[in-house]
């Protein structure tokens, strides 16, 4: 099964810090896309989010 993770800056920090509760996201079944934006990418970076969503389904 293909799973997608779109991570904003704050979430990237949590993943980088190795938070144990999020360890399951660091597996090959997850495709990770990072967005250099805050928690509301649909408001702060709508074009970037659209590009990531398009890449995720392509």
PQR file with spaces between the fields and no chain letter, atoms N, CA, C, O and H, PARSE charges and radii, in Angstrom:
ATOM       1  N    UNK     1       0.838   -1.175    0.000 -0.4000 1.5000
ATOM       2  CA   UNK     1       0.000    0.000    0.000 -0.0000 2.0000
ATOM       3  C    UNK     1       0.884    1.240    0.000  0.5500 1.7000
ATOM       4  O    UNK     1       1.869    1.321    0.734 -0.5500 1.4000
ATOM       5  N    UNK     2       0.516    2.193   -0.831 -0.4000 1.5000
ATOM       6  CA   UNK     2       1.267    3.445   -0.934 -0.0000 2.0000
ATOM       7  C    UNK     2       0.705    4.446    0.064  0.5500 1.7000
ATOM       8  O    UNK     2      -0.498    4.705    0.084 -0.5500 1.4000
ATOM       9  H    UNK     2      -0.284    2.126   -1.427  0.4000 1.0000
ATOM      10  N    UNK     3       1.569    4.999    0.880 -0.4000 1.5000
ATOM      11  CA   UNK     3       1.169    5.995    1.882 -0.0000 2.0000
ATOM      12  C    UNK     3       2.004    7.241    1.699  0.5500 1.7000
ATOM      13  O    UNK     3       3.197    7.167    1.402 -0.5500 1.4000
ATOM      14  H    UNK     3       2.546    4.789    0.864  0.4000 1.0000
ATOM      15  N    UNK     4       1.374    8.381    1.877 -0.4000 1.5000
ATOM      16  CA   UNK     4       2.029    9.661    1.644 -0.0000 2.0000
ATOM      17  C    UNK     4       2.008   10.487    2.921  0.5500 1.7000
ATOM      18  O    UNK     4       0.995   10.562    3.617 -0.5500 1.4000
ATOM      19  H    UNK     4       0.405    8.441    2.118  0.4000 1.0000
ATOM      20  N    UNK     5       3.131   11.096    3.209 -0.4000 1.5000
ATOM      21  CA   UNK     5       3.264   12.016    4.339 -0.0000 2.0000
ATOM      22  C    UNK     5       3.698   13.365    3.786  0.5500 1.7000
ATOM      23  O    UNK     5       4.738   13.469    3.135 -0.5500 1.4000
ATOM      24  H    UNK     5       3.953   11.035    2.644  0.4000 1.0000
ATOM      25  N    UNK     6       2.905   14.394    4.045 -0.4000 1.5000
ATOM      26  CA   UNK     6       3.274   15.758    3.677 -0.0000 2.0000
ATOM      27  C    UNK     6       3.599   16.476    4.979  0.5500 1.7000
ATOM      28  O    UNK     6       2.727   16.686    5.821 -0.5500 1.4000
ATOM      29  H    UNK     6       2.060   14.310    4.574  0.4000 1.0000
ATOM      30  N    UNK     7       4.859   16.846    5.131 -0.4000 1.5000
ATOM      31  CA   UNK     7       5.342   17.390    6.399 -0.0000 2.0000
ATOM      32  C    UNK     7       5.676   18.873    6.284  0.5500 1.7000
ATOM      33  O    UNK     7       6.477   19.274    5.440 -0.5500 1.4000
ATOM      34  H    UNK     7       5.568   16.674    4.446  0.4000 1.0000
ATOM      35  N    UNK     8       5.054   19.685    7.142 -0.4000 1.5000
ATOM      36  CA   UNK     8       5.400   21.103    7.234 -0.0000 2.0000
ATOM      37  C    UNK     8       6.664   21.238    8.088  0.5500 1.7000
ATOM      38  O    UNK     8       7.174   20.249    8.616 -0.5500 1.4000
ATOM      39  H    UNK     8       4.403   19.360    7.828  0.4000 1.0000
ATOM      40  N    UNK     9       7.155   22.449    8.215 -0.4000 1.5000
ATOM      41  CA   UNK     9       8.403   22.669    8.966 -0.0000 2.0000
ATOM      42  C    UNK     9       8.349   22.131   10.389  0.5500 1.7000
ATOM      43  O    UNK     9       9.286   21.467   10.833 -0.5500 1.4000
ATOM      44  H    UNK     9       6.741   23.252    7.786  0.4000 1.0000
ATOM      45  N    UNK    10       7.268   22.407   11.109 -0.4000 1.5000
ATOM      46  CA   UNK    10       7.173   21.939   12.497 -0.0000 2.0000
ATOM      47  C    UNK    10       7.217   20.417   12.576  0.5500 1.7000
ATOM      48  O    UNK    10       7.896   19.852   13.433 -0.5500 1.4000
ATOM      49  H    UNK    10       6.507   22.947   10.748  0.4000 1.0000
ATOM      50  N    UNK    11       6.500   19.767   11.687 -0.4000 1.5000
ATOM      51  CA   UNK    11       6.460   18.310   11.709 -0.0000 2.0000
ATOM      52  C    UNK    11       7.800   17.719   11.276  0.5500 1.7000
ATOM      53  O    UNK    11       8.210   16.672   11.776 -0.5500 1.4000
ATOM      54  H    UNK    11       5.950   20.226   10.990  0.4000 1.0000
ATOM      55  N    UNK    12       8.476   18.385   10.352 -0.4000 1.5000
ATOM      56  CA   UNK    12       9.811   17.945    9.949 -0.0000 2.0000
ATOM      57  C    UNK    12      10.740   17.953   11.154  0.5500 1.7000
ATOM      58  O    UNK    12      11.560   17.050   11.323 -0.5500 1.4000
ATOM      59  H    UNK    12       8.142   19.235    9.945  0.4000 1.0000
ATOM      60  N    UNK    13      10.607   18.981   11.993 -0.4000 1.5000
ATOM      61  CA   UNK    13      11.414   19.061   13.206 -0.0000 2.0000
ATOM      62  C    UNK    13      11.144   17.906   14.150  0.5500 1.7000
ATOM      63  O    UNK    13      12.073   17.346   14.732 -0.5500 1.4000
ATOM      64  H    UNK    13       9.942   19.715   11.856  0.4000 1.0000
ATOM      65  N    UNK    14       9.882   17.548   14.306 -0.4000 1.5000
ATOM      66  CA   UNK    14       9.524   16.411   15.166 -0.0000 2.0000
ATOM      67  C    UNK    14      10.087   15.103   14.616  0.5500 1.7000
ATOM      68  O    UNK    14      10.600   14.272   15.365 -0.5500 1.4000
ATOM      69  H    UNK    14       9.127   18.003   13.834  0.4000 1.0000
ATOM      70  N    UNK    15       9.984   14.935   13.311 -0.4000 1.5000
ATOM      71  CA   UNK    15      10.527   13.713   12.690 -0.0000 2.0000
ATOM      72  C    UNK    15      12.049   13.669   12.834  0.5500 1.7000
ATOM      73  O    UNK    15      12.626   12.620   13.121 -0.5500 1.4000
ATOM      74  H    UNK    15       9.567   15.610   12.703  0.4000 1.0000
ATOM      75  N    UNK    16      12.688   14.820   12.632 -0.4000 1.5000
ATOM      76  CA   UNK    16      14.140   14.889   12.753 -0.0000 2.0000
ATOM      77  C    UNK    16      14.632   14.659   14.176  0.5500 1.7000
ATOM      78  O    UNK    16      15.748   14.181   14.383 -0.5500 1.4000
ATOM      79  H    UNK    16      12.219   15.672   12.399  0.4000 1.0000
ATOM      80  N    UNK    17      13.804   14.997   15.148 -0.4000 1.5000
ATOM      81  CA   UNK    17      14.179   14.809   16.548 -0.0000 2.0000
ATOM      82  C    UNK    17      14.007   13.367   17.003  0.5500 1.7000
ATOM      83  O    UNK    17      14.420   13.000   18.104 -0.5500 1.4000
ATOM      84  H    UNK    17      12.898   15.385   14.980  0.4000 1.0000
ATOM      85  N    UNK    18      13.391   12.549   16.147 -0.4000 1.5000
ATOM      86  CA   UNK    18      13.228   11.141   16.483 -0.0000 2.0000
ATOM      87  C    UNK    18      12.188   10.885   17.559  0.5500 1.7000
ATOM      88  O    UNK    18      12.368   10.002   18.398 -0.5500 1.4000
ATOM      89  H    UNK    18      13.055   12.847   15.253  0.4000 1.0000
ATOM      90  N    UNK    19      11.110   11.642   17.544 -0.4000 1.5000
ATOM      91  CA   UNK    19      10.035   11.443   18.519 -0.0000 2.0000
ATOM      92  C    UNK    19       9.522   10.000   18.392  0.5500 1.7000
ATOM      93  O    UNK    19       9.047    9.609   17.326 -0.5500 1.4000
ATOM      94  H    UNK    19      10.964   12.359   16.862  0.4000 1.0000
ATOM      95  N    UNK    20       9.612    9.215   19.457 -0.4000 1.5000
ATOM      96  CA   UNK    20       9.250    7.793   19.381 -0.0000 2.0000
ATOM      97  C    UNK    20       7.832    7.537   18.859  0.5500 1.7000
ATOM      98  O    UNK    20       7.601    6.565   18.139 -0.5500 1.4000
ATOM      99  H    UNK    20       9.997    9.532   20.323  0.4000 1.0000
ATOM     100  N    UNK    21       6.894    8.400   19.219 -0.4000 1.5000
ATOM     101  CA   UNK    21       5.512    8.219   18.797 -0.0000 2.0000
ATOM     102  C    UNK    21       5.348    8.306   17.276  0.5500 1.7000
ATOM     103  O    UNK    21       4.354    7.827   16.730 -0.5500 1.4000
ATOM     104  H    UNK    21       7.082    9.189   19.803  0.4000 1.0000
ATOM     105  N    UNK    22       6.325    8.917   16.591 -0.4000 1.5000
ATOM     106  CA   UNK    22       6.258    9.100   15.142 -0.0000 2.0000
ATOM     107  C    UNK    22       7.189    8.162   14.385  0.5500 1.7000
ATOM     108  O    UNK    22       7.311    8.274   13.165 -0.5500 1.4000
ATOM     109  H    UNK    22       7.132    9.306   17.035  0.4000 1.0000
ATOM     110  N    UNK    23       7.837    7.254   15.073 -0.4000 1.5000
ATOM     111  CA   UNK    23       8.823    6.368   14.453 -0.0000 2.0000
ATOM     112  C    UNK    23       8.221    5.535   13.326  0.5500 1.7000
ATOM     113  O    UNK    23       8.922    5.186   12.376 -0.5500 1.4000
ATOM     114  H    UNK    23       7.738    7.164   16.064  0.4000 1.0000
ATOM     115  N    UNK    24       6.939    5.213   13.416 -0.4000 1.5000
ATOM     116  CA   UNK    24       6.314    4.383   12.382 -0.0000 2.0000
ATOM     117  C    UNK    24       6.291    5.076   11.022  0.5500 1.7000
ATOM     118  O    UNK    24       6.124    4.415    9.997 -0.5500 1.4000
ATOM     119  H    UNK    24       6.369    5.496   14.188  0.4000 1.0000
ATOM     120  N    UNK    25       6.458    6.398   11.001 -0.4000 1.5000
ATOM     121  CA   UNK    25       6.466    7.141    9.739 -0.0000 2.0000
ATOM     122  C    UNK    25       7.797    7.039    9.003  0.5500 1.7000
ATOM     123  O    UNK    25       7.898    7.461    7.851 -0.5500 1.4000
ATOM     124  H    UNK    25       6.594    6.935   11.833  0.4000 1.0000
ATOM     125  N    UNK    26       8.804    6.492    9.645 -0.4000 1.5000
ATOM     126  CA   UNK    26      10.138    6.400    9.051 -0.0000 2.0000
ATOM     127  C    UNK    26      10.358    5.012    8.446  0.5500 1.7000
ATOM     128  O    UNK    26      11.353    4.347    8.733 -0.5500 1.4000
ATOM     129  H    UNK    26       8.721    6.150   10.581  0.4000 1.0000
ATOM     130  N    UNK    27       9.421    4.592    7.611 -0.4000 1.5000
ATOM     131  CA   UNK    27       9.522    3.295    6.948 -0.0000 2.0000
ATOM     132  C    UNK    27       9.306    3.482    5.457  0.5500 1.7000
ATOM     133  O    UNK    27       8.735    4.481    5.020 -0.5500 1.4000
ATOM     134  H    UNK    27       8.613    5.133    7.377  0.4000 1.0000
ATOM     135  N    UNK    28       9.762    2.527    4.694 -0.4000 1.5000
ATOM     136  CA   UNK    28       9.715    2.641    3.240 -0.0000 2.0000
ATOM     137  C    UNK    28       8.289    2.683    2.692  0.5500 1.7000
ATOM     138  O    UNK    28       8.093    3.124    1.560 -0.5500 1.4000
ATOM     139  H    UNK    28      10.226    1.715    5.049  0.4000 1.0000
ATOM     140  N    UNK    29       7.300    2.245    3.448 -0.4000 1.5000
ATOM     141  CA   UNK    29       5.930    2.284    2.940 -0.0000 2.0000
ATOM     142  C    UNK    29       5.380    3.713    2.867  0.5500 1.7000
ATOM     143  O    UNK    29       4.340    3.947    2.252 -0.5500 1.4000
ATOM     144  H    UNK    29       7.460    1.886    4.368  0.4000 1.0000
ATOM     145  N    UNK    30       6.073    4.658    3.490 -0.4000 1.5000
ATOM     146  CA   UNK    30       5.659    6.054    3.471 -0.0000 2.0000
ATOM     147  C    UNK    30       6.506    6.842    2.484  0.5500 1.7000
ATOM     148  O    UNK    30       7.734    6.778    2.538 -0.5500 1.4000
ATOM     149  H    UNK    30       6.918    4.467    3.990  0.4000 1.0000
ATOM     150  N    UNK    31       5.877    7.577    1.594 -0.4000 1.5000
ATOM     151  CA   UNK    31       6.580    8.523    0.723 -0.0000 2.0000
ATOM     152  C    UNK    31       6.430    9.893    1.361  0.5500 1.7000
ATOM     153  O    UNK    31       5.318   10.372    1.579 -0.5500 1.4000
ATOM     154  H    UNK    31       4.880    7.629    1.551  0.4000 1.0000
ATOM     155  N    UNK    32       7.550   10.509    1.654 -0.4000 1.5000
ATOM     156  CA   UNK    32       7.532   11.782    2.387 -0.0000 2.0000
ATOM     157  C    UNK    32       7.806   12.950    1.461  0.5500 1.7000
ATOM     158  O    UNK    32       8.741   12.930    0.660 -0.5500 1.4000
ATOM     159  H    UNK    32       8.453   10.119    1.476  0.4000 1.0000
ATOM     160  N    UNK    33       6.974   13.964    1.587 -0.4000 1.5000
ATOM     161  CA   UNK    33       7.146   15.224    0.879 -0.0000 2.0000
ATOM     162  C    UNK    33       7.236   16.323    1.927  0.5500 1.7000
ATOM     163  O    UNK    33       6.367   16.430    2.792 -0.5500 1.4000
ATOM     164  H    UNK    33       6.214   13.981    2.237  0.4000 1.0000
ATOM     165  N    UNK    34       8.276   17.138    1.856 -0.4000 1.5000
ATOM     166  CA   UNK    34       8.453   18.237    2.802 -0.0000 2.0000
ATOM     167  C    UNK    34       8.026   19.549    2.162  0.5500 1.7000
ATOM     168  O    UNK    34       8.377   19.840    1.019 -0.5500 1.4000
ATOM     169  H    UNK    34       8.982   17.052    1.153  0.4000 1.0000
ATOM     170  N    UNK    35       7.275   20.327    2.904 -0.4000 1.5000
ATOM     171  CA   UNK    35       6.877   21.659    2.460 -0.0000 2.0000
ATOM     172  C    UNK    35       7.475   22.686    3.422  0.5500 1.7000
ATOM     173  O    UNK    35       7.276   22.583    4.632 -0.5500 1.4000
ATOM     174  H    UNK    35       6.990   20.091    3.833  0.4000 1.0000
ATOM     175  N    UNK    36       8.202   23.670    2.901 -0.4000 1.5000
ATOM     176  CA   UNK    36       8.806   24.690    3.767 -0.0000 2.0000
ATOM     177  C    UNK    36       7.774   25.750    4.160  0.5500 1.7000
ATOM     178  O    UNK    36       7.883   26.915    3.776 -0.5500 1.4000
ATOM     179  H    UNK    36       8.364   23.753    1.917  0.4000 1.0000
ATOM     180  N    UNK    37       6.789   25.328    4.920 -0.4000 1.5000
ATOM     181  CA   UNK    37       5.707   26.218    5.320 -0.0000 2.0000
ATOM     182  C    UNK    37       5.229   25.855    6.716  0.5500 1.7000
ATOM     183  O    UNK    37       5.692   24.883    7.313 -0.5500 1.4000
ATOM     184  H    UNK    37       6.700   24.382    5.232  0.4000 1.0000
ATOM     185  N    UNK    38       4.312   26.637    7.220 -0.4000 1.5000
ATOM     186  CA   UNK    38       3.734   26.364    8.517 -0.0000 2.0000
ATOM     187  C    UNK    38       2.649   25.295    8.441  0.5500 1.7000
ATOM     188  O    UNK    38       2.532   24.569    7.453 -0.5500 1.4000
ATOM     189  H    UNK    38       3.936   27.427    6.735  0.4000 1.0000
ATOM     190  N    UNK    39       1.866   25.219    9.504 -0.4000 1.5000
ATOM     191  CA   UNK    39       0.886   24.145    9.673 -0.0000 2.0000
ATOM     192  C    UNK    39      -0.296   24.220    8.707  0.5500 1.7000
ATOM     193  O    UNK    39      -0.994   23.221    8.532 -0.5500 1.4000
ATOM     194  H    UNK    39       1.960   25.808   10.306  0.4000 1.0000
ATOM     195  N    UNK    40      -0.538   25.338    8.091 -0.4000 1.5000
ATOM     196  CA   UNK    40      -1.680   25.507    7.190 -0.0000 2.0000
ATOM     197  C    UNK    40      -1.200   25.739    5.750  0.5500 1.7000
ATOM     198  O    UNK    40      -1.351   26.847    5.236 -0.5500 1.4000
ATOM     199  H    UNK    40       0.029   26.150    8.234  0.4000 1.0000
ATOM     200  N    UNK    41      -0.631   24.733    5.093 -0.4000 1.5000
ATOM     201  CA   UNK    41      -0.087   24.942    3.750 -0.0000 2.0000
ATOM     202  C    UNK    41      -1.143   25.359    2.723  0.5500 1.7000
ATOM     203  O    UNK    41      -0.816   26.022    1.738 -0.5500 1.4000
ATOM     204  H    UNK    41      -0.508   23.833    5.511  0.4000 1.0000
ATOM     205  N    UNK    42      -2.394   24.982    2.942 -0.4000 1.5000
ATOM     206  CA   UNK    42      -3.436   25.370    1.996 -0.0000 2.0000
ATOM     207  C    UNK    42      -3.677   26.877    1.997  0.5500 1.7000
ATOM     208  O    UNK    42      -4.206   27.432    1.034 -0.5500 1.4000
ATOM     209  H    UNK    42      -2.660   24.444    3.742  0.4000 1.0000
ATOM     210  N    UNK    43      -3.282   27.531    3.090 -0.4000 1.5000
ATOM     211  CA   UNK    43      -3.400   28.988    3.160 -0.0000 2.0000
ATOM     212  C    UNK    43      -2.069   29.688    2.911  0.5500 1.7000
ATOM     213  O    UNK    43      -2.033   30.754    2.296 -0.5500 1.4000
ATOM     214  H    UNK    43      -2.852   27.080    3.872  0.4000 1.0000
ATOM     215  N    UNK    44      -0.969   29.091    3.387 -0.4000 1.5000
ATOM     216  CA   UNK    44       0.343   29.733    3.321 -0.0000 2.0000
ATOM     217  C    UNK    44       1.115   29.426    2.043  0.5500 1.7000
ATOM     218  O    UNK    44       1.916   30.246    1.594 -0.5500 1.4000
ATOM     219  H    UNK    44      -0.998   28.225    3.887  0.4000 1.0000
ATOM     220  N    UNK    45       0.886   28.261    1.457 -0.4000 1.5000
ATOM     221  CA   UNK    45       1.619   27.859    0.248 -0.0000 2.0000
ATOM     222  C    UNK    45       0.742   26.980   -0.637  0.5500 1.7000
ATOM     223  O    UNK    45       1.082   25.823   -0.885 -0.5500 1.4000
ATOM     224  H    UNK    45       0.235   27.595    1.822  0.4000 1.0000
ATOM     225  N    UNK    46      -0.386   27.515   -1.120 -0.4000 1.5000
ATOM     226  CA   UNK    46      -1.309   26.676   -1.888 -0.0000 2.0000
ATOM     227  C    UNK    46      -0.709   26.099   -3.170  0.5500 1.7000
ATOM     228  O    UNK    46      -1.014   24.963   -3.534 -0.5500 1.4000
ATOM     229  H    UNK    46      -0.662   28.455   -0.918  0.4000 1.0000
ATOM     230  N    UNK    47       0.129   26.856   -3.851 -0.4000 1.5000
ATOM     231  CA   UNK    47       0.739   26.341   -5.084 -0.0000 2.0000
ATOM     232  C    UNK    47       1.707   25.199   -4.772  0.5500 1.7000
ATOM     233  O    UNK    47       1.731   24.192   -5.480 -0.5500 1.4000
ATOM     234  H    UNK    47       0.377   27.779   -3.556  0.4000 1.0000
ATOM     235  N    UNK    48       2.500   25.357   -3.715 -0.4000 1.5000
ATOM     236  CA   UNK    48       3.428   24.294   -3.318 -0.0000 2.0000
ATOM     237  C    UNK    48       2.691   23.042   -2.893  0.5500 1.7000
ATOM     238  O    UNK    48       3.103   21.932   -3.231 -0.5500 1.4000
ATOM     239  H    UNK    48       2.480   26.175   -3.140  0.4000 1.0000
ATOM     240  N    UNK    49       1.602   23.210   -2.154 -0.4000 1.5000
ATOM     241  CA   UNK    49       0.800   22.062   -1.740 -0.0000 2.0000
ATOM     242  C    UNK    49       0.184   21.374   -2.951  0.5500 1.7000
ATOM     243  O    UNK    49       0.167   20.145   -3.024 -0.5500 1.4000
ATOM     244  H    UNK    49       1.267   24.111   -1.880  0.4000 1.0000
ATOM     245  N    UNK    50      -0.321   22.155   -3.901 -0.4000 1.5000
ATOM     246  CA   UNK    50      -0.881   21.560   -5.117 -0.0000 2.0000
ATOM     247  C    UNK    50       0.182   20.772   -5.879  0.5500 1.7000
ATOM     248  O    UNK    50      -0.107   19.695   -6.402 -0.5500 1.4000
ATOM     249  H    UNK    50      -0.308   23.153   -3.842  0.4000 1.0000
ATOM     250  N    UNK    51       1.395   21.288   -5.948 -0.4000 1.5000
ATOM     251  CA   UNK    51       2.476   20.576   -6.630 -0.0000 2.0000
ATOM     252  C    UNK    51       2.785   19.251   -5.936  0.5500 1.7000
ATOM     253  O    UNK    51       2.982   18.229   -6.594 -0.5500 1.4000
ATOM     254  H    UNK    51       1.629   22.163   -5.524  0.4000 1.0000
ATOM     255  N    UNK    52       2.827   19.272   -4.614 -0.4000 1.5000
ATOM     256  CA   UNK    52       3.114   18.053   -3.847 -0.0000 2.0000
ATOM     257  C    UNK    52       1.991   17.038   -4.020  0.5500 1.7000
ATOM     258  O    UNK    52       2.251   15.850   -4.215 -0.5500 1.4000
ATOM     259  H    UNK    52       2.668   20.102   -4.079  0.4000 1.0000
ATOM     260  N    UNK    53       0.748   17.497   -3.951 -0.4000 1.5000
ATOM     261  CA   UNK    53      -0.375   16.578   -4.141 -0.0000 2.0000
ATOM     262  C    UNK    53      -0.363   15.968   -5.538  0.5500 1.7000
ATOM     263  O    UNK    53      -0.661   14.786   -5.712 -0.5500 1.4000
ATOM     264  H    UNK    53       0.537   18.462   -3.794  0.4000 1.0000
ATOM     265  N    UNK    54      -0.020   16.774   -6.522 -0.4000 1.5000
ATOM     266  CA   UNK    54       0.060   16.252   -7.893 -0.0000 2.0000
ATOM     267  C    UNK    54       1.180   15.208   -7.997  0.5500 1.7000
ATOM     268  O    UNK    54       0.998   14.161   -8.618 -0.5500 1.4000
ATOM     269  H    UNK    54       0.223   17.733   -6.381  0.4000 1.0000
ATOM     270  N    UNK    55       2.323   15.493   -7.395 -0.4000 1.5000
ATOM     271  CA   UNK    55       3.443   14.539   -7.423 -0.0000 2.0000
ATOM     272  C    UNK    55       3.083   13.257   -6.679  0.5500 1.7000
ATOM     273  O    UNK    55       3.507   12.169   -7.069 -0.5500 1.4000
ATOM     274  H    UNK    55       2.471   16.344   -6.891  0.4000 1.0000
ATOM     275  N    UNK    56       2.311   13.383   -5.622 -0.4000 1.5000
ATOM     276  CA   UNK    56       1.955   12.209   -4.812 -0.0000 2.0000
ATOM     277  C    UNK    56       1.050   11.237   -5.554  0.5500 1.7000
ATOM     278  O    UNK    56       1.115   10.030   -5.323 -0.5500 1.4000
ATOM     279  H    UNK    56       1.966   14.267   -5.306  0.4000 1.0000
ATOM     280  N    UNK    57       0.212   11.749   -6.436 -0.4000 1.5000
ATOM     281  CA   UNK    57      -0.705   10.871   -7.160 -0.0000 2.0000
ATOM     282  C    UNK    57      -0.204   10.494   -8.544  0.5500 1.7000
ATOM     283  O    UNK    57      -0.826    9.686   -9.233 -0.5500 1.4000
ATOM     284  H    UNK    57       0.159   12.730   -6.623  0.4000 1.0000
ATOM     285  N    UNK    58       0.910   11.072   -8.952 -0.4000 1.5000
ATOM     286  CA   UNK    58       1.456   10.785  -10.300 -0.0000 2.0000
ATOM     287  C    UNK    58       2.329    9.553  -10.284  0.5500 1.7000
ATOM     288  O    UNK    58       2.868    9.164  -11.320 -0.5500 1.4000
ATOM     289  H    UNK    58       1.415   11.728   -8.392  0.4000 1.0000
